[in-house]
Amino acid sequence: MSSFRFLSWITTIQLLLLTPLFLVTAAAAPLQAPATAWQQLNQPELHNAAIVGCQADKPCLIPIAVTGAKPIFLSIQNLPSGLRLNPSRQIIAGQTAAIGTSHILLTASNAAGTTTEDITLVVGHSHNVLALTPPMGWNSYDAFGDSVTQAEMLANARAVAKYLKPHGWQYVVVDYCWFDPKAHNNNPNGSAGEKLPIDKYGRLLPAINRFPAARGDLGFKPLAHAIHAMGLKFGIHIMRGIPRTAVEENTPIAGSPYHARDAANIHNTCSWCPFMYGVRNNAAGQAWYNSIFRQYARWGLDFVKVDDLSNPYHQDEIEEIHKAIALCGRSIVFSTSPGPTPAAKARNIAANANMWRCTGDFWDNWGSLYAAFHYQKIWFGHGGPGHWPDLDMLPLGLLSVGNRSVGPMRLTHFTHAQQRTLLTLWCLAPSPLMLGGDFSHASMWERSLLTNDAVIAINQDPAGRQATQALSNPHEKILIKQLSNGSWALGLFNCDAGSSVITASWQLLGLYGRYAVKNLWSKRSLGTAVGAVSRRVSAHGAALLLLTKLP
């Protein structure tokens, strides 16, 4: 839901509270009672990004974000030919050749009322149309390390579908080592010389002891189908390169005259994972990447995170993967890892990937969170619709379930104030939002934190502008960005261990005049400000304010 719609909704509620029981319209319509409290709490609300995209001539899946009392009835107008609304899954799906921009009207109705939402749909061939706003979803790594199971994936997908999808979260991603049957029982990054499950063309297959539905040559197709049935998108993590097992067996490369040894660069290896060799920048290397992405397309993949790719920066393989995705016949969001990606490669990475890690692995401690301000500043000016610097996953909730390969089992070490700081910074940056904790056991606090539609709207604003750090010192940070409707999102961050009053002057922010001020976390109006705005902010906490210019 855009900030403008959020303000309109609040204004409507305020008018209902301030007006008499019955209202008379200017056209002398019959007397009409205002909405009851039940209607106000249960009427449908749409929370989709104001701009979405899909690639022409490829399968398209756009989840619809809607809340309200069930059943909810959806209808849509002005969809391009080939796309259709699936009301039961609450998605837009299909395939279209209609390149261009459409303005679609989405309507949601239930017993409490009706609401509409205008969405701009962009159809094109570029990879950038797939992520016109930062991707939002859940990834298994922070909760399950290298040994997530099919059951754990499905449990989290169900929780995401129930609690997060109605607020715009879309992706469910299997992270690291899904192919390793010995994961969690050996070195967290695998064992050198281990024989991995591959098909006759050398392509990795899911470990059957953890993903029983992947038997035979099905791979992740059954899991992808189950997640798509929930109205969500499916993704996986892969390692850069070609499996050493395939090179040892010199398997043929599907759809080509080449074999694994023609593609492998045995002198180019990952410093921390012993499973793969690098891929040569030659016809055989391109054929290898083409073959695995054709496999992923058959599985129904919507998202891929490629590790050991952007630090060190492997430009040749980034470009090979980009080409392979373009040729595979399916729209797949391309994410690179780990970070920090070198800022000197900003133009190249934006031309090839949809998101790239700009930090190392981010964990639940204040030092990592404080350092994120530095990385956000480095990447200012290099992100925008279709290409996003990624501040990494959100290590919230229950982490390292059962003492997995990512440390001791724990609830996030972040305080509630630090969790708001994390979300505030990621939304202002803006960065992709990928939740990492076990969301199947999420607390009411966590669900509330991640479903504040006014805050998410700052992340998903269609202009895609990055926040400027108007003030940055060891004690406080002030970030600001203009939204698509002309309003301003302002973040006040207290980096000290005690509460503090933070003041942002119009001179500092480059503003003038009178502004209506709203606290987006509490959803409360703070009145009018002239010349400056001040808020007391808790230790390591943040305030996120919306400033709307007044006449």
C-alpha positions as CSV (number, residue, x, y, z in Angstrom):
1,M,0.0,0.0,0.0
2,S,1.5,3.3,-1.0
3,S,2.2,6.1,1.6
4,F,-0.5,8.2,-0.1
5,R,-3.1,5.5,0.3
6,F,-2.0,5.0,3.9
7,L,-2.5,8.7,4.6
8,S,-5.9,8.6,2.8
9,W,-7.0,5.6,5.0
10,I,-6.0,7.4,8.2
11,T,-7.7,10.6,7.1
12,T,-10.9,8.6,6.4
13,I,-10.8,7.0,9.9
14,Q,-10.2,10.5,11.5
15,L,-13.2,11.9,9.6
16,L,-15.4,9.0,10.7
17,L,-14.4,9.6,14.3
18,L,-15.0,13.4,14.1
19,T,-18.3,13.5,12.2
20,P,-21.8,12.9,13.5
21,L,-23.4,9.5,13.3
22,F,-25.2,10.3,10.0
23,L,-23.7,12.2,7.0
24,V,-25.5,14.0,4.2
25,T,-23.7,14.2,0.8
26,A,-23.5,17.4,-1.2
27,A,-25.9,15.7,-3.7
28,A,-28.5,15.2,-1.0
29,A,-28.1,11.4,-1.2
30,P,-30.1,9.3,1.3
31,L,-28.8,9.2,4.9
32,Q,-26.0,6.6,5.3
33,A,-24.5,5.2,8.5
34,P,-20.7,5.3,8.8
35,A,-18.8,2.1,8.9
36,T,-19.1,0.1,12.1
37,A,-16.1,-0.8,14.1
38,W,-16.4,-4.4,12.8
39,Q,-16.3,-3.1,9.2
40,Q,-13.3,-0.9,9.9
41,L,-11.4,-3.8,11.4
42,N,-12.4,-6.4,8.7
43,Q,-12.8,-4.5,5.5
44,P,-10.3,-5.6,2.7
45,E,-7.1,-3.7,2.2
46,L,-4.7,-4.2,-0.7
47,H,-1.0,-3.9,0.0
48,N,0.7,-4.5,-3.4
49,A,3.6,-2.5,-4.8
50,A,2.3,0.2,-7.1
51,I,4.5,-1.1,-9.9
52,V,5.2,-4.7,-10.9
53,G,6.8,-6.4,-13.9
54,C,7.1,-9.6,-15.9
55,Q,9.1,-10.7,-18.8
56,A,7.4,-11.1,-22.2
57,D,6.9,-14.6,-23.5
58,K,7.8,-16.3,-20.3
59,P,5.6,-17.6,-17.4
60,C,4.5,-14.9,-15.1
61,L,3.5,-15.2,-11.4
62,I,2.5,-12.1,-9.4
63,P,1.3,-12.7,-5.9
64,I,-1.5,-10.5,-4.7
65,A,-1.3,-9.0,-1.2
66,V,-4.6,-8.5,0.5
67,T,-5.9,-8.5,4.1
68,G,-9.4,-8.5,5.6
69,A,-12.1,-10.8,6.7
70,K,-12.5,-13.9,4.6
71,P,-13.9,-14.8,2.1
72,I,-12.3,-12.1,0.0
73,F,-13.4,-11.8,-3.6
74,L,-11.0,-10.4,-6.2
75,S,-11.5,-9.0,-9.6
76,I,-9.2,-7.2,-12.1
77,Q,-9.4,-5.0,-15.1
78,N,-7.0,-4.2,-18.0
79,L,-4.7,-7.2,-17.7
80,P,-2.6,-7.7,-20.9
81,S,-3.7,-10.6,-23.1
82,G,-2.4,-14.0,-21.8
83,L,-2.4,-13.0,-18.1
84,R,-5.3,-14.0,-15.8
85,L,-6.4,-13.6,-12.2
86,N,-6.4,-16.8,-10.1
87,P,-8.7,-15.8,-7.2
88,S,-8.1,-19.0,-5.2
89,R,-4.3,-18.7,-5.1
90,Q,-4.6,-14.9,-5.1
91,I,-2.1,-14.5,-7.9
92,I,-1.9,-13.1,-11.4
93,A,-0.5,-15.8,-13.7
94,G,0.0,-16.7,-17.4
95,Q,2.2,-15.5,-20.2
96,T,2.0,-12.4,-22.4
97,A,3.7,-11.0,-25.5
98,A,2.2,-7.6,-24.9
99,I,5.4,-5.5,-24.3
100,G,4.7,-2.1,-22.7
101,T,3.0,-0.6,-19.7
102,S,-0.5,-1.4,-18.5
103,H,-2.5,0.3,-15.7
104,I,-4.6,-2.4,-14.1
105,L,-7.3,-2.0,-11.5
106,L,-7.5,-4.6,-8.7
107,T,-10.7,-4.8,-6.6
108,A,-11.1,-6.7,-3.3
109,S,-14.5,-7.2,-1.7
110,N,-15.8,-8.9,1.4
111,A,-18.8,-8.6,3.8
112,A,-17.2,-5.5,5.4
113,G,-16.6,-3.5,2.2
114,T,-14.8,-3.0,-1.1
115,T,-11.5,-1.4,-2.0
116,T,-9.5,-0.9,-5.2
117,E,-5.9,-0.4,-6.1
118,D,-4.2,0.9,-9.2
119,I,-1.1,-1.1,-10.2
120,T,1.3,-0.3,-13.1
121,L,2.3,-3.5,-14.9
122,V,5.5,-3.3,-17.0
123,V,6.1,-6.1,-19.5
124,G,9.5,-6.3,-21.2
125,H,12.5,-8.5,-22.0
126,S,15.0,-7.0,-19.7
127,H,16.0,-8.8,-16.4
128,N,15.3,-5.5,-14.6
129,V,11.5,-5.8,-15.0
130,L,11.5,-8.7,-12.5
131,A,12.4,-6.7,-9.5
132,L,11.1,-3.2,-10.0
133,T,10.8,-3.0,-6.2
134,P,13.2,-4.8,-3.8
135,P,12.3,-8.6,-3.5
136,M,10.7,-9.7,-0.2
137,G,10.7,-13.2,1.1
138,W,12.1,-15.9,3.4
139,N,15.4,-17.8,3.2
140,S,16.3,-20.9,5.1
141,Y,19.9,-20.2,6.0
142,D,19.8,-18.2,9.3
143,A,17.4,-20.8,10.8
144,F,18.6,-24.1,9.3
145,G,22.1,-23.5,7.9
146,D,23.3,-26.2,5.5
147,S,20.7,-28.8,6.4
148,V,17.2,-27.6,5.9
149,T,14.6,-30.3,5.1
150,Q,11.6,-30.5,2.9
151,A,9.3,-30.5,6.0
152,E,11.0,-27.4,7.4
153,M,10.7,-25.6,4.0
154,L,7.0,-26.4,3.8
155,A,6.3,-25.4,7.4
156,N,7.9,-22.0,6.8
157,A,6.2,-21.6,3.4
158,R,2.8,-22.1,5.0
159,A,3.6,-19.5,7.7
160,V,4.8,-17.1,5.1
161,A,1.6,-17.6,3.0
162,K,-0.6,-17.1,6.1
163,Y,1.1,-14.2,7.8
164,L,3.4,-12.4,5.3
165,K,2.1,-12.9,1.8
166,P,-1.0,-10.7,2.6
167,H,1.5,-7.8,3.2
168,G,3.6,-8.3,0.1
169,W,6.2,-11.0,1.0
170,Q,6.6,-13.3,-2.0
171,Y,9.6,-15.6,-2.1
172,V,10.6,-18.9,-0.3
173,V,14.2,-19.9,-0.9
174,V,16.1,-23.1,-0.1
175,D,19.6,-22.0,0.9
176,Y,23.0,-23.7,1.1
177,C,23.9,-27.4,0.4
178,W,20.5,-28.8,-0.5
179,F,22.4,-31.4,-2.5
180,D,24.6,-32.7,0.4
181,P,23.1,-35.8,2.1
182,K,25.7,-35.5,4.9
183,A,25.0,-31.9,5.7
184,H,25.0,-31.0,9.4
185,N,26.9,-34.2,10.2
186,N,30.2,-33.1,8.8
187,N,32.2,-29.9,8.2
188,P,29.6,-27.1,7.9
189,N,30.9,-26.3,4.4
190,G,31.2,-29.9,3.2
191,S,34.0,-32.4,2.9
192,A,36.6,-32.5,0.1
193,G,36.2,-35.5,-2.2
194,E,32.6,-36.1,-1.2
195,K,30.6,-37.7,-4.0
196,L,27.5,-35.6,-4.5
197,P,24.2,-36.7,-6.1
198,I,24.2,-35.7,-9.8
199,D,22.2,-36.6,-12.9
200,K,23.7,-38.1,-16.0
201,Y,24.7,-34.6,-17.2
202,G,26.5,-33.7,-14.0
203,R,23.8,-31.4,-12.6
204,L,23.3,-31.5,-8.8
205,L,20.2,-33.1,-7.4
206,P,18.5,-32.5,-4.0
207,A,19.5,-34.9,-1.2
208,I,16.7,-37.5,-1.0
209,N,17.2,-38.0,2.7
210,R,16.2,-34.4,3.2
211,F,13.9,-33.8,0.2
212,P,12.0,-37.1,-0.3
213,A,9.7,-35.6,-3.0
214,A,12.7,-35.1,-5.2
215,R,13.0,-38.8,-6.1
216,G,14.0,-39.8,-9.6
217,D,14.6,-36.9,-12.0
218,L,11.9,-34.7,-10.4
219,G,14.4,-32.5,-8.5
220,F,12.7,-29.6,-6.8
221,K,9.7,-29.6,-9.1
222,P,7.3,-31.0,-6.5
223,L,8.5,-28.6,-3.8
224,A,8.2,-25.7,-6.3
225,H,4.7,-26.8,-7.2
226,A,3.6,-26.9,-3.5
227,I,5.0,-23.4,-2.9
228,H,3.4,-22.0,-6.0
229,A,0.1,-23.5,-4.9
230,M,0.3,-21.3,-1.8
231,G,0.6,-18.2,-4.1
232,L,4.3,-17.8,-3.4
233,K,7.5,-17.9,-5.5
234,F,10.2,-20.5,-5.2
235,G,14.0,-20.1,-5.1
236,I,17.2,-21.9,-4.4
237,H,20.9,-21.2,-3.5
238,I,23.6,-22.6,-5.7
239,M,27.4,-22.5,-5.6
240,R,29.3,-20.9,-8.5
241,G,30.8,-23.4,-10.8
242,I,30.6,-27.1,-11.8
243,P,30.6,-30.0,-9.3
244,R,33.9,-31.8,-8.8
245,T,32.0,-35.0,-8.9
246,A,30.9,-34.2,-12.5
247,V,34.4,-33.3,-13.5
248,E,35.8,-36.5,-12.0
249,E,33.2,-38.5,-14.0
250,N,33.6,-36.2,-17.1
251,T,29.8,-36.2,-17.6
252,P,28.4,-34.8,-20.8
253,I,26.9,-31.3,-20.7
254,A,23.2,-31.5,-21.7
255,G,22.4,-30.0,-25.1
256,S,25.9,-29.6,-26.2
257,P,28.9,-31.5,-27.7
258,Y,31.0,-30.7,-24.5
259,H,31.9,-32.6,-21.4
260,A,32.5,-31.4,-17.8
261,R,36.2,-31.2,-18.2
262,D,35.8,-28.9,-21.1
263,A,34.0,-26.4,-18.9
264,A,35.9,-26.8,-15.6
265,N,38.7,-24.6,-14.4
266,I,40.3,-26.8,-11.8
267,H,42.7,-24.0,-10.7
268,N,39.7,-21.8,-9.8
269,T,38.1,-23.0,-6.6
270,C,36.1,-21.6,-3.7
271,S,38.2,-20.9,-0.6
272,W,35.6,-22.2,1.9
273,C,33.5,-24.8,0.0
274,P,35.2,-27.9,-1.5
275,F,32.4,-29.0,-3.8
276,M,32.9,-27.0,-7.0
277,Y,35.4,-26.0,-9.6
278,G,35.2,-22.7,-11.4
279,V,33.8,-22.5,-15.0
280,R,35.8,-21.4,-17.9
281,N,34.9,-18.4,-20.1
282,N,34.4,-20.5,-23.2
283,A,31.7,-22.2,-25.2
284,A,31.7,-25.2,-22.9
285,G,31.4,-23.0,-19.8
286,Q,28.4,-21.2,-21.2
287,A,26.9,-24.5,-22.2
288,W,27.3,-25.7,-18.6
289,Y,25.4,-22.8,-17.2
290,N,22.8,-23.0,-19.9
291,S,22.2,-26.6,-19.0
292,I,21.7,-26.1,-15.3
293,F,19.3,-23.1,-15.8
294,R,17.2,-25.1,-18.2
295,Q,17.0,-27.7,-15.4
296,Y,16.0,-25.0,-12.9
297,A,13.4,-23.7,-15.3
298,R,11.8,-27.2,-15.5
299,W,11.8,-27.3,-11.8
300,G,9.8,-24.0,-11.7
301,L,12.4,-21.7,-10.2
302,D,11.7,-18.0,-9.7
303,F,14.8,-16.9,-7.8
304,V,18.4,-18.0,-7.6
305,K,21.1,-16.9,-5.2
306,V,24.5,-17.7,-6.5
307,D,27.3,-17.9,-3.9
308,D,31.1,-17.5,-4.2
309,L,30.3,-15.1,-7.0
310,S,30.7,-11.5,-6.0
311,N,33.5,-11.6,-3.5
312,P,35.9,-12.3,-5.1
313,Y,34.2,-10.8,-8.1
314,H,33.9,-13.4,-10.9
315,Q,32.8,-11.1,-13.8
316,D,33.0,-13.8,-16.5
317,E,30.8,-16.2,-14.6
318,I,28.3,-13.5,-13.6
319,E,27.9,-12.7,-17.3
320,E,27.6,-16.4,-18.2
321,I,24.9,-16.9,-15.6
322,H,23.0,-13.8,-16.8
323,K,23.0,-15.1,-20.4
324,A,21.9,-18.6,-19.2
325,I,19.0,-17.2,-17.3
326,A,17.9,-15.1,-20.3
327,L,17.9,-18.3,-22.4
328,C,16.3,-20.7,-20.0
329,G,12.7,-19.9,-20.9
330,R,11.6,-18.8,-17.4
331,S,11.8,-15.5,-15.4
332,I,14.3,-15.9,-12.6
333,V,15.5,-13.2,-10.2
334,F,19.3,-13.3,-10.0
335,S,21.0,-12.6,-6.6
336,T,24.7,-12.7,-6.0
337,S,26.6,-13.5,-2.8
338,P,28.7,-13.2,-0.7
339,G,29.7,-9.6,-0.1
340,P,31.0,-7.1,-0.1
341,T,30.7,-6.8,-3.8
342,P,33.3,-4.2,-5.0
343,A,31.7,-0.9,-5.6
344,A,34.0,-0.4,-8.6
345,K,31.9,-3.1,-10.3
346,A,28.6,-1.3,-9.7
347,R,27.8,-0.9,-13.4
348,N,28.6,-4.4,-14.4
349,I,26.7,-6.1,-11.5
350,A,23.6,-3.9,-12.1
351,A,23.7,-4.8,-15.8
352,N,23.6,-8.5,-15.0
353,A,22.0,-9.2,-11.6
354,N,18.8,-8.1,-9.8
355,M,20.4,-7.9,-6.3
356,W,23.9,-8.3,-4.9
357,R,25.4,-8.5,-1.5
358,C,27.1,-5.3,-0.4
359,T,28.1,-6.7,3.0
360,G,29.6,-9.9,4.4
361,D,27.3,-12.3,6.3
362,F,25.1,-10.2,8.5
363,W,24.2,-11.5,12.0
364,D,22.3,-10.5,15.1
365,N,24.8,-8.2,16.8
366,W,25.0,-4.4,17.1
367,G,28.4,-4.2,15.4
368,S,27.0,-5.8,12.2
369,L,24.0,-3.5,12.3
370,Y,26.1,-0.4,12.8
371,A,28.4,-1.4,9.9
372,A,25.3,-1.6,7.6
373,F,25.1,2.2,7.6
374,H,28.6,2.3,6.0
375,Y,27.6,-0.1,3.3
376,Q,24.4,1.7,2.5
377,K,26.4,4.9,2.0
378,I,28.9,3.2,-0.2
379,W,26.2,2.0,-2.6
380,F,24.2,5.2,-2.7
381,G,23.5,6.1,-6.3
382,H,23.9,2.6,-7.6
383,G,20.6,1.0,-6.8
384,G,17.1,1.4,-8.3
385,P,14.2,-0.5,-10.0
386,G,15.4,-3.8,-11.1
387,H,18.9,-3.7,-9.5
388,W,19.3,-3.5,-5.7
389,P,22.3,-3.5,-3.3
390,D,21.5,-6.2,-0.7
391,L,22.3,-5.5,3.0
392,D,21.7,-9.3,3.6
393,M,19.0,-11.3,5.3
394,L,17.1,-10.4,8.5
395,P,18.3,-12.6,11.3
396,L,15.1,-12.3,13.4
397,G,13.2,-14.7,15.5
398,L,14.5,-18.3,16.1
399,L,18.0,-18.9,14.6
400,S,20.1,-22.0,14.1
401,V,17.3,-24.4,15.0
402,G,18.8,-27.5,16.7
403,N,22.3,-25.9,16.8
404,R,22.8,-26.1,13.0
405,S,25.9,-25.1,11.1
406,V,25.2,-21.4,11.8
407,G,25.9,-21.3,15.5
408,P,24.0,-22.1,18.7
409,M,20.3,-22.2,18.7
410,R,18.9,-18.9,20.0
411,L,16.3,-16.2,19.7
412,T,17.8,-13.2,17.8
413,H,20.2,-11.2,20.0
414,F,18.7,-8.0,18.6
415,T,16.6,-6.0,21.1
416,H,13.2,-4.8,20.0
417,A,14.7,-1.4,19.4
418,Q,17.5,-2.8,17.3
419,Q,15.0,-4.8,15.2
420,R,13.1,-1.6,14.4
421,T,16.4,0.0,13.5
422,L,17.2,-2.9,11.2
423,L,13.8,-2.7,9.4
424,T,13.9,1.1,9.2
425,L,17.4,1.1,7.6
426,W,16.6,-1.7,5.1
427,C,13.4,0.1,4.1
428,L,15.0,3.5,3.6
429,A,18.1,2.1,1.8
430,P,16.1,0.4,0.2
431,S,17.4,-3.2,0.4
432,P,15.7,-6.5,-0.4
433,L,13.9,-7.9,2.6
434,M,14.8,-11.6,3.1
435,L,13.8,-13.0,6.5
436,G,16.1,-15.6,7.9
437,G,14.7,-17.0,11.2
438,D,12.3,-19.9,11.6
439,F,9.1,-18.2,10.7
440,S,7.0,-21.3,11.5
441,H,7.6,-20.4,15.2
442,A,7.4,-16.6,14.9
443,S,6.1,-14.6,17.8
444,M,3.3,-12.1,17.7
445,W,6.0,-9.4,18.1
446,E,7.9,-10.7,15.0
447,R,4.8,-10.9,12.9
448,S,3.7,-7.4,13.9
449,L,7.2,-6.1,13.1
450,L,7.2,-7.6,9.6
451,T,3.6,-6.7,8.6
452,N,3.6,-3.0,9.3
453,D,2.2,-1.9,5.9
454,A,3.2,1.8,6.3
455,V,6.8,0.8,6.9
456,I,6.9,-1.8,4.1
457,A,5.5,0.9,1.7
458,I,8.7,2.9,2.2
459,N,10.7,-0.1,1.0
460,Q,8.4,-0.8,-1.9
461,D,7.9,2.8,-3.1
462,P,7.8,2.7,-6.9
463,A,10.3,5.5,-7.3
464,G,13.0,3.2,-5.9
465,R,15.0,6.1,-4.6
466,Q,17.9,5.4,-2.2
467,A,18.1,7.3,1.1
468,T,20.7,10.1,1.6
469,Q,22.6,10.1,4.8
470,A,22.0,13.8,5.8
471,L,23.9,13.3,9.0
472,S,26.3,10.5,10.0
473,N,28.5,10.5,13.1
474,P,29.2,7.8,15.8
475,H,26.2,8.9,17.9
476,E,23.4,9.4,15.4
477,K,22.4,9.0,11.8
478,I,19.7,10.8,9.8
479,L,18.6,9.4,6.5
480,I,16.0,10.9,4.2
481,K,14.5,10.0,0.8
482,Q,11.7,11.4,-1.3
483,L,8.8,9.1,-2.2
484,S,6.9,8.8,-5.4
485,N,4.0,11.0,-4.2
486,G,6.3,13.9,-3.1
487,S,6.3,13.1,0.6
488,W,9.6,12.4,2.4
489,A,10.6,9.4,4.5
490,L,12.9,10.4,7.4
491,G,14.8,8.0,9.6
492,L,16.3,9.2,12.9
493,F,18.8,6.6,14.3
494,N,20.3,6.6,17.8
495,C,23.6,4.8,17.9
496,D,24.3,5.3,21.6
497,A,23.6,3.0,24.5
498,G,21.2,5.4,26.1
499,S,18.1,7.2,24.8
500,S,18.6,10.5,23.1
501,V,16.7,13.4,21.4
502,I,17.5,13.6,17.7
503,T,16.7,16.7,15.8
504,A,16.6,17.1,12.0
505,S,16.4,20.6,10.8
506,W,14.9,21.7,7.5
507,Q,18.3,23.3,6.7
508,L,20.0,19.9,7.2
509,L,17.4,18.1,5.1
510,G,17.0,20.7,2.4
511,L,13.3,21.3,3.1
512,Y,11.3,24.4,3.7
513,G,7.8,25.2,4.9
514,R,5.2,23.3,7.0
515,Y,4.9,19.5,7.1
516,A,2.4,17.1,8.5
517,V,4.4,14.5,10.5
518,K,3.4,10.9,11.0
519,N,5.2,8.2,13.0
520,L,5.1,5.1,10.7
521,W,5.9,2.6,13.3
522,S,3.1,3.7,15.6
523,K,0.8,4.9,12.7
524,R,0.1,8.0,14.7
525,S,0.0,11.6,13.6
526,L,2.5,13.9,15.3
527,G,1.0,17.1,14.2
528,T,2.7,19.9,12.2
529,A,6.4,20.8,12.1
530,V,8.0,24.0,10.9
531,G,11.8,24.3,10.6
532,A,12.7,21.0,12.3
533,V,11.4,17.8,13.8
534,S,12.7,16.2,17.0
535,R,12.1,12.8,18.5
536,R,13.4,11.0,21.6
537,V,14.8,7.7,20.3
538,S,15.7,4.7,22.5
539,A,19.1,3.2,22.7
540,H,20.1,1.7,19.4
541,G,16.6,2.5,18.2
542,A,15.1,4.4,15.3
543,A,12.2,6.6,14.4
544,L,10.6,6.4,11.0
545,L,8.6,9.5,10.1
546,L,6.6,10.6,7.1
547,L,6.7,14.3,6.2
548,T,4.0,15.6,3.9
549,K,4.2,19.2,2.7
550,L,1.3,21.4,3.7
551,P,0.2,24.6,1.8
